[in-house]
Amino acid sequence: MNQPLAEALEAGYTLPTEWYIRDEYFQREQHRVFRRTWQYVGLLEQVAKTGDFFTVQFGTTSLIIVRETETTLHAFANVCRHRGSQLIDGDSGTCTTLQCRYHAWTYRLDGSLLKAPGMADEPDFHPDQFALAAVAVDTWGPFIFVNLDAHATPLQSLLGELPTLVKQTGLALGDIRRRIRRTLEIQANWKVVVDNYLECYHCPVAHPAFCDLIDINDYHVTEYDSFSTQTGALKKSAKRGKGKHGYDASQGVTDGFYAYLWPNFTLNIYPGPGNVSLNLFVPLDTHRTLAIYDYCFADAVSDRDVADFVRFIDQVQDEDTVLCEAVQRGMRSGFFEQGKLMLSRERALRHFQHLVYQSVSDE
C-alpha cells in the first residue's frame, strides 16, 4: 500500500505488521504511551488502612502505592533518593514509615525524608530536597490508577462518560470486592491482545460458551474519545439457568457490558449477580504480554457461584490466548504485512489502532 497510514487506517486497513514485531515500536510505545497514560494498578481495599501499601511493576519502573491518611493516597517511585536502591522489596504490607534496607534512609508516608544516618553531620544536607519522587494517582470508584507523566491530565478526562455507562448497567461498584487475581503470560504483542478483545467477529467460531450466554445477533459496539464499549443481550435460553456457560445468569445484571479504556485496561460486566472482571494487559517485550485478571464480586455472591463464573471466564480467556499467540506467530512468519478489517464488526479495533498511531507515529 502506498497511501499514508492514517488514511489506510480510516479505510479499514490494520497497522502494519512491523508495529507488532519490531523492538523499535515497542520502545516508542513505552515512552509515548505507557509513561504518559493512566494505568490501573489495583483496588482501594488493598490500602484500606493508614500505612497499608502495595507495589506494582511497569516495565523497568516499580511503584509504591501507600495510604497516608483515611482520605490521602500516594504513589511514589520505588527508589531511594540516596543512591537509587529499590526502596521496598515486598509486594504489600503495613508500615508507619518507608525505610530503605541499604542505608536506612527513612521516609514518612507522605514521601518526605524523615531521617538518614549521619545527616546531622552534613551541614549542606537538606532533607526537604530528598523526598520520594511522587507519581500522579487518582481513583474511579474502588479502582486505583497512576500516571508517570508529571503533566498528566486528570483521570476523569480519560474516563469521560464511562462511569455513567457502568452505573447504567445496574452494577454498584461500591458493593464489589476482589475475590481472585490471576496472571497469565501471553506469547503475543500487547496490541494483538487488545485487538482480539475489541471484536466479537470471532466469537461464533472461538467461544461457544460465550455465545450460549450472549446473543451476538443483538450485540452493539460504540466508540468514544478514549474508550469503546461492547454490549450484548442475555439470551432468553440463558435466563432459564445454566447452559454451556456453566453459571446462573438469571438474576442481577441483564446484559453483558464490556468496556475498553485506552491504552490497555478492560472492564467486563457479565449478566448475573454482582460481578466485574478487570483486565490489564502489560507489555513485557515486543512478543510477550502479562495479562492480569482481577475478579470482583458483591459479598452476596456465594463462593460456589464465584467458582462457576471464574471457570467460565477462564475458558473464554484460554480460547483467546490460543488465538492471540497464533496471530503473533503468523505476523513473525514473513508472509503477512497488513490486514483488512471487516468494519461492520471490527470498528472498535480500528478506533484502538488510530489511538496507537496518533501516540506513536512520527508522521
N, C-alpha and C positions, 0 to 999 in steps of 0.2 A: 504493500500500500504506500502511496506517495502523499496522501493528504495529511495535513497536520494532525497530530494525535488528538487534540481537543475536538476537532471535527469528527474524527473517526469514532471517538467515544460517544459523541452525541448520536452518531448514526447507528450505534449498537455494536461496534467492534470492541473487543476487550483490550485491556492493557497488553502490550507486547510481552512475550514470554520472558524476555531478558529482565523485566521488572520483578519476576518471581525467582530467578535463578542466579542472578549476578550479585556478588557481595557489595558492589558499589551502590546499588539501590538500597540494600539493607542498611548500609551505613548512613545514607541520606535520610532514610526513614527514622533511624534512631535519633538523629539531631533535629529533623524538621517536623517530625510527627510526635514521637513519644516523649521528647523533652519539652514539648510545647502544648500538650493536651492534658485534660483531666483524665486521671486513671483511677478506676475503682480499686480500693485496697482492702476493704473489709467492712465490718458492721460495728455499730456503736456498742453493742453488747460485749464486744471484745475489750472495750475500755470503759466499762460501766462505772468504776470507782476511781477516786483520786489515786494516782500513782500507777494505775494499770497501763501497760504498754504492750505493743507487739511490733515486730519488724517485718519488713517486706522488701523484696529484691526486684529491681527493674534493670535488666542488663547488668552493667557494672555498678549501678547505684543502689546502695542499701539505705532504707529509710527507717526511722523510729516514729511510730505514732503513739503519743502519750497523753493521758488525761491529767491536766494540771489542777483543775477545779471542777465542780459539778457542771459548770457552763463553759469551760475553756478546754479546747483540744488543740494540740500542737503536732506538727510534723517537722522532723529535723533530719538532715543528712546524718547517717550513722557513722560519723567521722569525728574523732577527737581533734580539737584545734591546736594541740601541742605539736605532734609530729605526724598526724594523719592516720593513726591507727583506727581500725574499726572499733567503735565505742562499745556496742552491745553485741554479744556473741549469740545469745539465745533467741528463740522465736517469740516468746512472750513472758510476761511476769508482772509483778507488782513491786514498786520501789518508792523510796522517798526522795532519792537523788539518782542521777545517772553518773556512774563512775567508770573511768577508763581503767582497764586491768593492767595497762602498761606502766603508767607513772602516777596513777591515782588522781588525775585531774578530775574534779567533781563538779557536776553541773546541777543547777536547780531544775525543777520540772518545766520552768518557762524557758529553759535553754541557756540562761546566764551562767557564767562561771562562778561557782561558789568558793572554791579553794583549789590550790595546787601546791604540792610540797615545795617549800623554798621560795614561794613568791614574795614573801616579806623581805627576803634578802636581795631582791632585784628592784632597785629604785626606779627603773624606767619601765617596769611591768605594770600594765593597766588591765585589770581583769575585764573591764567593760568592753574591751576590744576583742575579746575572745569567746563570745557567745557561740553556741552551736549555730550552724547555718540553717535557717528556717526555710521551709518549703510551704507553699500555699496549700491549705487544707479546707475543705468545705463538706457539707453533708446534704443529702437528699433523703428525707425520712430517716430510716435506720442505716443508710448506706454512706460510707466514708469515701471521699475522693481526694486525690492530691494532684498537684501540678508543679513540675520542676521549673516552670517559667516564672521568673520574678515579676514579669509584667502580664501575668495571666488575666484574662477577662473572667468575670465571676462565673461560677459553675452554672448559675441559673440561665445565663445567656446561651450556654450549650444545650441545656435541658429543654428550653422553650416550653412547648405545650405538653411535653411528655408526662410530667407529674399529674396533670389534669386527666390525660388519657388513661393513665394507670388507675386513677381514682374511679373513673367511669366504669371500669371493669367490675367494680363491687368489692375488690380485694382491699382490705385495710392494712396498709404496710406496717402500721404501728402494732399490729397484733401478731406479727410473724417473728420467728427467731430461727437461727441456723441450727439444723439438726445434723447435717452431714456436709463435709467438704471432701471432694475427690479431685485428684490431679492426674493428668494424662499427658505424656509427651507424644505429639503427633509429628510424624516424619513428613512435614509439609510446611511451606511458607505460610506465614500468618494470614496473608491475603487470600490464599486458597481456602483456608478455613472460614474466613468471613464470607467470601464469595458463596461458598456452599450453604452457609446459614441463610443467606439473603434470598433464596428462591426455593419454592416448593415444586418446581417443574420436575424434580427428580423423585418427589415423594411417592407417586404411584408405583414406581419401579423399585425404589430402595427401602421404603418404610411401610410395610403392610400393617403393622400395629398402629402407627400414627394415623394411617388412612382409615382404620377401623374406628378411630375416635373422632377425627375431624373430617368434616365434609369438604373436600378440596374443590368441589364444584360451587361452594359458597365461601370462597377464600379471597381475601382482598388485601392489596398492598398499597400503602400510602407513604409518600416521601415528604420529608420536612427539610429544613436547612441542614441540621446536623444529626438527624436520626431518621429512621424509617420504621414503619410498623407493618406487621402481617397479622391479620385476624381471620379466624376460621370458626364457623358454627359447629357446635357439637352435633354429631349425627344422631338422628332420632333413635336408632338402634342402640347407641351407647347410653342413652338415658335409662335403659331398662336394666343396667347392671354391667358386670364385667364381660368384655369380649376379648379379642386378641390383645388389646392394650393392657389387660390384666389388673385394672384397678377400678374402683367405683367412682364414676364421674357424675352420678345422678344428682348430687347435692352441691350447692355452692355456686361458684362462677360458672356461667352457662356457655361461654365461648372461649376459644383459645386466643391469647394475645401475646405476640412475640415482637419485642422491640429491640432494634439495633441502635446503639449510640456510638457515634464516632469517637475514637477510631476502632476500638476492639472490645467493646462491652455489649453484652446482650442480657435482656431481662425477659423471662418467659413465664407466663401465667397460663396454666392448663385448666381446662374445665374440671370442676370438682371442688372439694373443700379447700380452705385457705392454703394456697401454695404459691411459691415463686422460686424459680431456679435462676441463678445468676451465673453467667459465663464470662470469663476473661481470657482472652487469647494473647499470651505473652510471647513475643518473638524471642527465641533463643539464638538462632542464627538464620542464615538465608533459607535453610531447608528444615528447620525444626521449630515447633511451636509448643509452648507449655499451655495446656488448657486447664483452667481452674474452674471447678464446678461447685458452687455453694447452693445447697438445697435448703430452703427455708419454708417453715410451716407454722400455722397457728397452733397454739398449745392444744386445742381441742382435737387436732388430727392425731389419731392413735398411731403407735409405733408400727402396728401391722399395716395400716394404710400408707404410712411413710415408706415402708419397705416395698410394698406393691408399686407405689408411684415411682420410686427411685429405680426399681428393676425395669420398669417401662422406659424411663428416660435413658438409662444406661444402654438399653438395647438400641434406641434411636441414635445415641451418640456413637456407639460402636459401629453402627452401619455407616454413619457419616465419616468416621475416621478412616475406614477402609476406602471410601470414595476419595477423600482428600489425598491420601497417600498415593492412590493410583494416578490422580491428576499430577501430582508433583513428579512422579516417575515419568509420565508422558511428556511433561514440559522439559525434562532433562534429556529426552531421547535424541534431540537434534532434528526432529521431524514435525515440530509444532511451533509456529511463530506468533500466531494471533488468532483468536476465535471470533465468532459472530453470535451475539445474544439473540434469544427469542424475546423481543421486548414486551410482548403481551404477557409474558410470565417471568421476566428477569429484569424488570425496571429498577428494582431496589439495588440490584447488583451494579447496574450502570451508575446509579447515584453514588454508591460507595467508590467506584473506580474514578469517578470525577473528583471526589474529595481527595483521594490519594494523589491523583495527577496535580491538582491545584496546590497541594502541600509540598510535593517532591520535585516537580518538573522545573527545569531551567528555561523552558520555552517562554 
